[in-house]
Amino acid sequence: MVQAAAALASRGGVEAMQMRTVAERAGVALGTLYRYFPSKMDLVVAVVSEEIDLLETSIERRPPSAATPAGRAVDVLMRATRGLMREPELADALIRSLIMAEVDTPFGDRMAGLLLRVSGEGLTLGSATEEQVALAGSLGSVWVHELLEMLRGRRTYEQIQRRIEIAADRLLAGFGA
């Protein structure tokens, strides 16, 4: 069901993710889809969660090798950017939906947790200080903004990489090497 939703969103944005169409594409009854995903936003959150799972798997297979916390964070964010930009319509749909979401989504916490793990050499949301969590979350927010700018055609990949490098250097300066 999640894969069917992602496929539809990649071709026509969230507007194409009509619940009936998703159910038909997934080969399930509409009631079954609603049992697992009571709303379209729940389905969007599931698609985003799957994308983050893929990113985390990539990181586990090939951890960032940069010597600095900022370098490792940039590696992760640019990998995520490359992955999302393979399907720009899906990326646009997901990012816009998350920004407009009226429900709490785990996206920010998951990205902050991932950035803490790679930047702070194993830090977690539970073991990091409030400041470290805030800084990792802020870097994730910068990335989302830059990604939106790229999707709007206002930034190139190289420009957002440079801007993320600058933000990461400043925000993660106190994390130690």
N, C-alpha and C positions, 0 to 999 in steps of 0.2 A: 504494500500500500504506500509506504514511504517512497519507494523507488518510482512508483507510478506517478506520485505527486511531484517528485523532483523532475521527472522527464517532462511532465506537462509544463511546469514552471520554467524549465530551461527553453521551452519553445514559445511561450507566450506570457511569461510573468505569472504573478500570483492570480491574476484575473483568469488565467487558463486553468487554474487548479479548482475547478468546480467540483464539489463533493461527489455529485452523481458521475461525472466524467472520471474522477479518480477511481471510484468504485468499479466502474465498467472496465477501465484499463487494468486494474488490479485483479479483476475476475472475482470480486466479492460483492455480496449484497450491500446495498446502501446502509442498511441497519447495522451491518457488521462494521463498516467503516466508522459510523457514528459511535458505536460502542467503544472503539479504541481511540477515536479522535472526535470529541464532541463538537469541535468547531474547526474552521479552516486554520485559525491561528495555532491550534494544537498540532495540526498537521505541519504547518510551517516550522514550528519549534522542533518537531521530530526530524524534519529534513535538515535543519541547521545542526541538530545534535549528531546526525549521521555524518555530516560534513566535518564536524569537529572530531568525531571518532576516527575518520580517515586521516586527518591531520595528525592526531596523536599516534596512530599506528605508524605513520611515516616517520615521526620523530623518534619513536622507539626503535624502528629499524635502522635509522640513520640519524643519530643524535647530532645536534649542531656542534661544530668543532671549533668555533671561534674562541679566542682566548679570554674575551671579556664578557661580562653579563649582557652588556648592550649588544655586542656582536651576535651572541646566541639568540637574543630576543629578535633582532632584525632578521636573522636567518629564518626563524619560525614564521614571522609575519610575512616575509616575502615568499616563503613556500606556500603559505595560505593564500596569498594574493595570486600566485601562479595557478594554484589549484582552482580557485574561484573563477579566474579569468578564462579558463578553458570553456566555461559556460557563462558568458557575461549576462545573459538574460536571467539565468538562475541566480547569479550573484546579486544582481540588481533587485530582483524580487525578494530575495531573502533579507538583504540589508534594509531595504525600505520597509518591509513588513516588521522587522524587529524594531526599527526606529519608531514606527507608528503604533506598535503593539500597546494595547491597553491592559494586557496581562503581563505578569512577571515572567520573564524568560531567563533561562540559565546561561545564556550566551556570554554575558559580561563576566560572570563568575568563572565560567569554564575557560575563557581566554585568559583571564587574570591568573587563574591557577596554572595554566600551561606556561605562561610567561614567567611566573614565579619558579616553577620547576626547573626550567632551563636557565634562567638568569641567576637564581639563587642557589643553584646546585642542590636541588632536592627540596627546596622550600615548598610548603603547601599553604593553602588558605588558612589552615588551622595553626600552622607553626610560624607563619610570617607575622611581623608586627603590623599594626594597623596602617602605619605609614607605607610599608612595603606593599601591602595589598592595594592601597590607594594609588601608589605610583605605577604598579603593574596595570591596574584598571585604567588609569589615565593614558598609558601607552596604548592599550587596546582601543580606547576611544579615539585617540589620534589616528590610529590605523583605520578604523571604520570611516572616519571623516575623509581621510586621504583616498580610501577605496571608492567612496562615493564620488569624489572629485574626478577620479580616473574614469569611473563609469559614465560620468557626465561629459567626458571629453576635455576636461580642464587640466588634467595632469597626465603626464606619461608615466610609464612604469619606472623609468629612471628617476623622474622627479619625486615620485612618492617614496622610492627607496631612500633617496637622499634626505628627505624630510623626516622619515621614520628613523634614519640613522642619527640625525641631529636630536630628535626627541628622546630616543633611547639613551644616547650618551648623557643627556642632562638628567632624565628621570631616574636612570638606574646607576648613576655615578657612585652612590653610596653602597652598592651591593657587594663590592669587592670583586676581585678577579677569580 
